[in-house]
Amino acid sequence: MPDRISILWTVAEVAEFLRVSRRKVFSDLSRGAIPCLRLPNRHPRFRPGDIQLWLELGCPPADEFLEKKRQNPLAFRKECV
């Protein structure tokens, strides 16, 4: 069974998936535009399923995406890639 942390993407992995630069991902993070988790050392990590769903929903602001996810967790339940 994989370690739970290993199924989270780094900034570089998200940038590669989105085909943008790491700088763009950091910019989106600072604007609150992309959903992420923060590790205890404050490094951002991303759930692959969240990023894919975020794209499908048209890239809403992270807080809006997370609020919708909290309101209806079953509708947002997806397996991580």
HELIX and SHEET records of a PDB file:
HELIX    1   1 ARG A    4  ILE A    7  5                                   4    
HELIX    2   2 VAL A   11  LEU A   18  1                                   8    
HELIX    3   3 ARG A   22  ARG A   31  1                                  10    
HELIX    4   4 PRO A   48  GLU A   56  1                                   9    
HELIX    5   5 ALA A   62  GLN A   71  1                                  10    
SHEET    1   A 2 LEU A  37  ARG A  38  0                                        
SHEET    2   A 2 PRO A  44  ARG A  45 -1                                        
END                                                                             
